[in-house]
Amino acid sequence: MTSTTSAVDLPLPSGAVARPRRLFLPHPRRLLPVLEGLVLPAVLLGAWALTSHQGWLPAQILPGPGSVLDAFRELLASGELGDHIRASLSRVILGFALGGGLGLLLGVAMGVSRAASEIIEPVFVWFAQVPPIALAPLLILLVGIDEALKVLIVAKAAMIPLAVNTAEGVRNVPRQWREVGRVFGFSPARTVFGLVLPAALPTVFSGVRTGLTHAWLTLVAVELIASTEGLGYLMVWGRQLFQLEFVLLSVVVIALIGFALDRGLNRIEARIGAWR
Amino acid sequence: MAATALEIRDLSKSYVVNGAPLPVLAGISLDVAPGEFVSVVGASGCGKSTLLRLIVGLEQEHDGRLAYDGRPIDGPGRERAIVFQEHRLFPWLTAVQNVEAGLARSDLGKSERRRIALEHLALVGLSNFAEALPKQLSGGMAQRVAIARALVSRPGLLLLDEPFGALDALTRSHLQREVLRIVRQEGLSAIIVTHDVDEAILLGDRVVVMQPHPGRIAEVIVEEEGPAREPGTPEAVALRRRILHRLGED
């Protein structure tokens, strides 16, 4: 009896059940869009090379791609570039963990409890209007210009989008699903971890992406103001020595790291939301 | 076993709309015996879904008496399970995990839960789809999983809120007969709320006809097993005409 009735339903699409995925490498089929994405960078690189080769701008102001590559080799060999990257990444990771974690907690509180939301939200909206970097003058007085300054400012940048997105994701969990939890007697813990958070996860994750991007942008800005290592510092140092190849090198490395962070999270996001 | 599983006595319910009370159910009285299948049929807005939500415990404010097995209903409980019109499966869980969610109240071990959930997937003919995600299932299959989830905690009363309304005719017809078989086999009481008169006739040992504004019972028709149940027989056609006539008055 069951076999005849099952035949009414559509069969499962073949290969639809979880297959292994690669996290970061594009599938060969997707190589063409990647190549298309390289067209504009190639044109810009060509224009840059041409400009410096023709001497339209003096080499002190716009070094050519060749001298930036030389600078890259030099700093890579000396280990300085690695040190700067390591300094910047460790600050962003620490600040993001701190601010992101706090944002997640605040967001869950605001999403779950109307009272919490009424207490937190006004202050929160006010605080969100302050650019993270604008906290620097005050924070320098409070914590000095060392690591704590950078970590706290980065944390502020990461916290806001995470809290906003988490609160929204938690609030928008469909009533239909909540009712299923009530009918089948979910415990409070199961309701939070087995129902609300999975349902909110896609929204929370876009907060993670925005938060990490903001954290990275803010870190470079604060390193320009006050630091003795890191990619932002490398820029300041290059400008002071009038060695613009170091400045340009920093720009390229900062952009590439930001790009890699965003794309990596993009892949993770696609995987987490696979059930949609 | 008590002669009454579900006892509804003079049940009334109002919502407050724009500051004024709007009655949705008025003076509903109905007893459901153990093992009995009751159909509730009525036009949309007659309060039949509200009635089910009160019985399952998702809504609690009401006047009158509402009791299961002699105990007043004051919230959801293991002995009363529901299948909604939409399947309401959790899309991030596989079919078997969704069925296991129906065991949230039990303190069984992990492997025992899995075994019971698989048993109930087999009961609805989906043994081969235990690891499928809801998005990979057809509407009919997803609704079968929802039925397995409702049955897995061995409730005494199965509530069905227009569970086949969104399905195509062929799938609907198969699922109706399968639910009837399972309810009989497990000795459950069941209430199905529907606006489909043929479905009400096919499934119900009694058909409760409701009228709206406010929702109230117009007539309770007792059905015998036999030709009156099967759509298209002269008995069923006569019964259908009688119910439609009732639904038409207001």
HADDOCK unambig.tbl for C-alpha pairs under 7 A between the chains (distance, minus, plus):
assign (segid A and resid 2 and name CA) (segid B and resid 125 and name CA) 5.00 0.50 0.50
assign (segid A and resid 3 and name CA) (segid B and resid 125 and name CA) 6.93 0.50 0.50
assign (segid A and resid 5 and name CA) (segid B and resid 174 and name CA) 6.21 0.50 0.50
assign (segid A and resid 6 and name CA) (segid B and resid 125 and name CA) 6.51 0.50 0.50
assign (segid A and resid 8 and name CA) (segid B and resid 171 and name CA) 6.27 0.50 0.50
assign (segid A and resid 9 and name CA) (segid B and resid 138 and name CA) 6.20 0.50 0.50
assign (segid A and resid 9 and name CA) (segid B and resid 140 and name CA) 6.36 0.50 0.50
assign (segid A and resid 9 and name CA) (segid B and resid 141 and name CA) 6.49 0.50 0.50
assign (segid A and resid 10 and name CA) (segid B and resid 138 and name CA) 5.91 0.50 0.50
assign (segid A and resid 12 and name CA) (segid B and resid 136 and name CA) 6.11 0.50 0.50
assign (segid A and resid 12 and name CA) (segid B and resid 137 and name CA) 6.65 0.50 0.50
assign (segid A and resid 17 and name CA) (segid B and resid 132 and name CA) 6.64 0.50 0.50
assign (segid A and resid 176 and name CA) (segid B and resid 88 and name CA) 6.72 0.50 0.50
assign (segid A and resid 177 and name CA) (segid B and resid 88 and name CA) 6.36 0.50 0.50
assign (segid A and resid 182 and name CA) (segid B and resid 76 and name CA) 6.71 0.50 0.50
assign (segid A and resid 183 and name CA) (segid B and resid 76 and name CA) 5.19 0.50 0.50
assign (segid A and resid 183 and name CA) (segid B and resid 77 and name CA) 6.95 0.50 0.50
assign (segid A and resid 184 and name CA) (segid B and resid 78 and name CA) 6.99 0.50 0.50
assign (segid A and resid 184 and name CA) (segid B and resid 102 and name CA) 5.52 0.50 0.50
assign (segid A and resid 184 and name CA) (segid B and resid 104 and name CA) 6.17 0.50 0.50
assign (segid A and resid 184 and name CA) (segid B and resid 105 and name CA) 6.94 0.50 0.50
assign (segid A and resid 185 and name CA) (segid B and resid 104 and name CA) 6.09 0.50 0.50
assign (segid A and resid 185 and name CA) (segid B and resid 105 and name CA) 5.74 0.50 0.50
assign (segid A and resid 186 and name CA) (segid B and resid 104 and name CA) 5.71 0.50 0.50
assign (segid A and resid 275 and name CA) (segid B and resid 91 and name CA) 5.88 0.50 0.50
assign (segid A and resid 275 and name CA) (segid B and resid 92 and name CA) 5.23 0.50 0.50
assign (segid A and resid 275 and name CA) (segid B and resid 133 and name CA) 6.94 0.50 0.50
assign (segid A and resid 276 and name CA) (segid B and resid 91 and name CA) 6.92 0.50 0.50
